[in-house]
Amino acid sequence: MPNASSPLAQLSTGMAETVAVASRSVVAVHAGRARASGFAWRTGLIVTCEEALPEDEDVEVCLPGGATAPAAVVGRDASTDVALLRIDSVQLPPMALDAAPVHAGAIVLAVGSLEGTPVAAAGAVSLAGPAWRSLRGGDIDARIELDLMLRRSAEGGLALDASARAIGMAVFGPRQRVLVIPAATIERVAALLETHGRVPRGYLGLSLQPVSVAHDGVGAMVMGIADGSPAAAAGLRQGDVILAWNGQPVRSIQMLLRALGPASVGSIITLSLKRAGEPAEMKLTVGERPAD
């Protein structure tokens, strides 16, 4: 006779209850032929995975129970794989995200939606590491990898720990690894998307090429300057070699790009240069990168 009080039965019941509660905030996302999941982040706002959301397609969400509602894209950020949708016709209970640390070996659940029906996968956190930078240049607050089988339609759904905390969004990473876009990243990026429709990024208006500089190591040579750009306004010239940024030596072009995050917009920086072989210093106000 089955023992409903056994530890395994209690675990099973607890997991099923966690999925049932979380699924009230989870939707299926349809855009053309693409199928993904999303979850209520704020009243009327749905977070989903950017990579699974095609451009120039009408979007609708399939609500718990199967009813559908049109959705509008508020904004998207490919670098962090976060997109934000708005639905006006229905209200779902927002899911509170928890940015507390995650540890390797912890039990985890991924909850998505298939045509309004909950889908779930169970596994463990296989890696919990520090902040990292995505291949598309996005700053991700923690590296969390999951050892579980995720349905393609569940990408963009919630990742939950054994305490039913929503630790972030389950997505596919390189080599089809299942990653979590952590709560802190979602909160930061979704707030920018709600306000600006995109993630503002710093802009200099420079085309750069790495060069070796005698006794100074590495520099970034200015190969081109965009008309009307912050670099043009500051008086940079083609052939200038940038040696340092706010006193920090240039080690690579990537270092300069990493410095042009959202917080850099509007800041005043000091560039140490070599111009025609002579040292020079120049101040520049970082602009906002124009929309593509």
C-alpha positions as CSV (number, residue, x, y, z in Angstrom):
1,M,0.0,0.0,0.0
2,P,1.5,3.4,-0.9
3,N,2.8,5.4,2.0
4,A,1.7,9.0,1.5
5,S,3.9,10.1,4.4
6,S,7.1,8.7,3.0
7,P,9.9,11.3,2.4
8,L,9.7,10.6,-1.4
9,A,6.0,11.1,-1.5
10,Q,6.3,14.3,0.5
11,L,9.0,15.5,-1.9
12,S,6.8,14.7,-4.9
13,T,3.8,16.5,-3.4
14,G,5.8,19.5,-2.5
15,M,7.3,19.8,-6.0
16,A,3.8,19.5,-7.6
17,E,2.4,22.1,-5.3
18,T,5.3,24.5,-6.1
19,V,4.7,24.0,-9.8
20,A,1.0,24.6,-9.4
21,V,1.5,27.9,-7.5
22,A,4.2,29.2,-9.9
23,S,2.2,28.3,-13.0
24,R,-0.5,30.9,-12.1
25,S,2.1,33.5,-13.2
26,V,3.5,31.6,-16.2
27,V,2.3,32.0,-19.8
28,A,3.0,30.5,-23.2
29,V,4.4,33.1,-25.7
30,H,3.5,32.7,-29.3
31,A,5.2,34.8,-32.0
32,G,4.8,33.4,-35.5
33,R,5.9,29.8,-35.3
34,A,8.1,30.4,-32.3
35,R,7.0,29.0,-29.0
36,A,8.4,29.9,-25.6
37,S,7.3,30.8,-22.1
38,G,7.2,33.9,-19.9
39,F,6.1,35.0,-16.5
40,A,4.4,38.0,-14.9
41,W,7.0,40.4,-13.7
42,R,4.8,43.3,-12.8
43,T,1.1,44.0,-13.3
44,G,0.5,43.8,-17.0
45,L,4.2,43.1,-17.8
46,I,5.6,39.7,-18.9
47,V,9.3,38.8,-19.0
48,T,10.4,36.3,-21.6
49,C,13.5,35.2,-23.4
50,E,14.6,37.6,-26.2
51,E,16.3,35.0,-28.3
52,A,13.1,33.0,-28.7
53,L,11.1,36.1,-29.8
54,P,11.4,36.7,-33.6
55,E,11.5,40.3,-35.0
56,D,8.5,41.7,-36.8
57,E,6.0,39.1,-35.6
58,D,2.7,39.6,-33.8
59,V,2.9,38.3,-30.3
60,E,0.2,36.7,-28.1
61,V,0.3,35.0,-24.8
62,C,-1.6,31.9,-23.8
63,L,-2.8,32.3,-20.3
64,P,-3.1,29.6,-17.6
65,G,-6.1,27.6,-18.6
66,G,-5.7,28.2,-22.4
67,A,-7.2,31.6,-23.1
68,T,-5.1,33.9,-25.3
69,A,-4.4,37.7,-25.2
70,P,-2.5,39.9,-27.5
71,A,0.9,41.3,-26.3
72,A,3.0,44.2,-27.3
73,V,6.8,44.2,-27.1
74,V,7.9,46.9,-24.7
75,G,11.6,46.3,-25.3
76,R,14.2,43.6,-25.7
77,D,17.9,43.2,-24.9
78,A,19.7,40.5,-26.9
79,S,22.9,40.8,-24.7
80,T,21.1,39.5,-21.6
81,D,18.3,37.5,-23.4
82,V,15.6,39.5,-21.6
83,A,12.5,40.8,-23.4
84,L,9.5,42.6,-21.9
85,L,5.9,42.3,-23.1
86,R,2.8,44.2,-22.1
87,I,-0.7,42.7,-21.9
88,D,-3.6,45.0,-21.1
89,S,-6.6,42.7,-21.1
90,V,-5.8,40.5,-18.2
91,Q,-3.9,40.6,-14.9
92,L,-1.8,37.8,-13.6
93,P,-0.2,37.6,-10.2
94,P,3.4,38.9,-10.5
95,M,6.1,36.5,-9.5
96,A,8.5,38.0,-6.9
97,L,12.1,37.3,-7.9
98,D,14.7,36.5,-5.3
99,A,18.3,37.4,-5.8
100,A,19.7,35.4,-2.8
101,P,22.8,33.3,-3.6
102,V,22.3,30.0,-5.4
103,H,24.6,27.0,-4.6
104,A,25.8,24.1,-6.7
105,G,23.9,20.9,-5.9
106,A,20.7,22.6,-5.0
107,I,17.4,21.1,-6.3
108,V,15.8,23.3,-9.0
109,L,12.6,23.3,-10.9
110,A,12.0,24.9,-14.3
111,V,8.3,25.9,-14.9
112,G,7.0,26.8,-18.4
113,S,3.7,26.7,-20.3
114,L,2.5,24.7,-23.3
115,E,-0.7,26.2,-24.7
116,G,-1.7,27.3,-21.1
117,T,-0.8,23.9,-19.5
118,P,2.1,23.9,-17.0
119,V,5.2,22.0,-18.0
120,A,8.0,21.3,-15.5
121,A,11.5,19.9,-15.3
122,A,13.5,19.0,-12.2
123,G,17.2,18.8,-11.7
124,A,20.0,20.4,-9.9
125,V,22.2,23.5,-10.1
126,S,25.3,22.1,-11.7
127,L,27.4,25.3,-11.5
128,A,27.0,28.5,-9.5
129,G,29.6,31.0,-10.3
130,P,30.4,34.8,-10.3
131,A,29.1,37.5,-12.7
132,W,30.0,37.0,-16.3
133,R,29.6,38.6,-19.7
134,S,27.6,36.9,-22.4
135,L,28.8,36.3,-26.0
136,R,26.6,39.3,-27.0
137,G,28.2,41.6,-24.4
138,G,25.6,41.5,-21.7
139,D,26.5,41.7,-18.0
140,I,24.9,38.7,-16.2
141,D,25.0,39.0,-12.4
142,A,25.8,35.3,-11.7
143,R,26.6,32.2,-13.8
144,I,24.0,29.5,-12.9
145,E,23.9,26.3,-15.0
146,L,21.2,23.7,-14.5
147,D,21.4,19.9,-15.0
148,L,17.9,19.2,-16.4
149,M,16.1,18.6,-19.6
150,L,14.3,21.7,-20.7
151,R,11.5,21.7,-23.4
152,R,12.0,24.3,-26.1
153,S,8.6,25.7,-25.3
154,A,9.6,26.1,-21.6
155,E,12.5,28.5,-22.4
156,G,11.7,31.8,-20.8
157,G,9.9,30.2,-17.9
158,L,10.7,30.4,-14.2
159,A,13.6,28.7,-12.4
160,L,12.7,27.9,-8.8
161,D,14.7,26.5,-5.9
162,A,13.6,24.0,-3.3
163,S,12.1,26.8,-1.2
164,A,9.9,27.8,-4.2
165,R,12.0,31.0,-4.6
166,A,12.0,32.3,-8.2
167,I,15.8,32.6,-8.8
168,G,15.4,33.7,-12.4
169,M,14.5,32.7,-16.0
170,A,15.5,29.4,-17.6
171,V,17.1,29.8,-21.0
172,F,19.3,27.9,-23.4
173,G,22.9,29.0,-23.5
174,P,25.9,27.9,-25.7
175,R,25.9,24.2,-26.6
176,Q,22.3,24.0,-25.4
177,R,23.3,24.2,-21.8
178,V,20.4,25.3,-19.6
179,L,21.2,28.6,-17.9
180,V,19.4,30.9,-15.5
181,I,19.2,34.6,-16.2
182,P,19.4,35.5,-12.5
183,A,16.8,37.6,-10.7
184,A,19.2,40.6,-10.2
185,T,19.8,40.8,-14.0
186,I,16.1,40.5,-14.8
187,E,15.2,43.3,-12.3
188,R,17.9,45.6,-13.7
189,V,17.3,45.0,-17.4
190,A,13.5,44.8,-17.3
191,A,13.3,48.1,-15.4
192,L,15.4,49.7,-18.2
193,L,13.2,48.2,-20.9
194,E,10.1,49.4,-19.2
195,T,11.5,53.0,-19.0
196,H,13.5,53.3,-22.2
197,G,12.3,50.4,-24.4
198,R,15.9,49.2,-24.6
199,V,19.0,49.1,-22.5
200,P,20.9,52.4,-23.0
201,R,24.6,51.8,-23.8
202,G,27.5,54.2,-23.9
203,Y,28.7,55.5,-27.3
204,L,31.9,57.2,-28.4
205,G,31.5,57.1,-32.1
206,L,34.9,55.6,-32.7
207,S,36.2,52.8,-34.9
208,L,39.2,51.3,-33.1
209,Q,42.0,48.9,-33.9
210,P,44.5,47.4,-31.3
211,V,48.1,48.4,-31.8
212,S,51.3,47.7,-30.0
213,V,52.9,50.7,-28.4
214,A,56.6,50.8,-27.5
215,H,57.1,50.8,-23.7
216,D,53.4,51.2,-23.2
217,G,52.1,47.8,-24.2
218,V,48.7,48.0,-26.0
219,G,46.8,50.9,-27.4
220,A,43.6,51.5,-29.4
221,M,44.2,53.4,-32.6
222,V,41.4,55.6,-33.9
223,M,40.6,54.4,-37.4
224,G,37.3,56.4,-37.9
225,I,35.1,58.9,-36.2
226,A,31.3,59.2,-36.7
227,D,30.0,62.6,-37.6
228,G,28.3,64.3,-34.7
229,S,29.6,61.8,-32.2
230,P,30.9,62.4,-28.7
231,A,34.4,61.7,-30.1
232,A,34.0,64.2,-32.8
233,A,32.8,66.9,-30.4
234,A,35.8,66.2,-28.1
235,G,38.2,66.7,-31.0
236,L,39.7,63.2,-31.4
237,R,41.4,62.6,-34.7
238,Q,42.1,59.7,-36.9
239,G,45.4,58.2,-36.0
240,D,45.2,59.1,-32.3
241,V,46.2,56.1,-30.1
242,I,44.2,55.7,-26.8
243,L,46.6,54.5,-24.1
244,A,44.4,54.9,-20.9
245,W,40.8,55.4,-19.9
246,N,40.4,57.4,-16.6
247,G,43.9,56.4,-15.7
248,Q,43.4,52.7,-16.5
249,P,45.8,51.3,-19.2
250,V,44.0,50.0,-22.3
251,R,44.5,46.2,-22.4
252,S,42.1,45.5,-25.2
253,I,39.3,46.9,-27.3
254,Q,37.0,44.7,-25.3
255,M,38.0,46.5,-22.2
256,L,36.8,49.8,-23.7
257,L,33.5,48.2,-24.8
258,R,32.9,46.8,-21.4
259,A,33.3,50.3,-19.9
260,L,30.4,51.5,-22.1
261,G,27.6,50.0,-20.1
262,P,24.3,51.8,-19.1
263,A,25.9,53.6,-16.2
264,S,28.5,55.2,-18.5
265,V,26.0,57.4,-20.4
266,G,26.5,61.0,-19.6
267,S,29.7,60.5,-17.7
268,I,32.8,62.5,-18.4
269,I,35.9,60.4,-19.1
270,T,39.6,61.3,-19.5
271,L,41.5,59.7,-22.4
272,S,45.3,59.6,-22.4
273,L,46.5,59.6,-25.9
274,K,49.5,59.6,-28.2
275,R,49.0,62.1,-31.1
276,A,51.7,62.2,-33.7
277,G,54.0,60.6,-31.2
278,E,53.4,63.1,-28.5
279,P,51.4,62.6,-25.3
280,A,48.0,64.2,-25.0
281,E,45.0,64.2,-22.7
282,M,41.4,64.8,-23.6
283,K,38.0,64.8,-21.8
284,L,34.9,63.3,-23.5
285,T,31.3,63.0,-22.5
286,V,29.9,59.6,-23.2
287,G,26.8,59.6,-25.3
288,E,24.0,57.1,-25.7
289,R,24.4,54.6,-28.5
290,P,21.8,55.3,-31.3
291,A,19.2,52.7,-31.9
292,D,20.1,50.2,-34.6
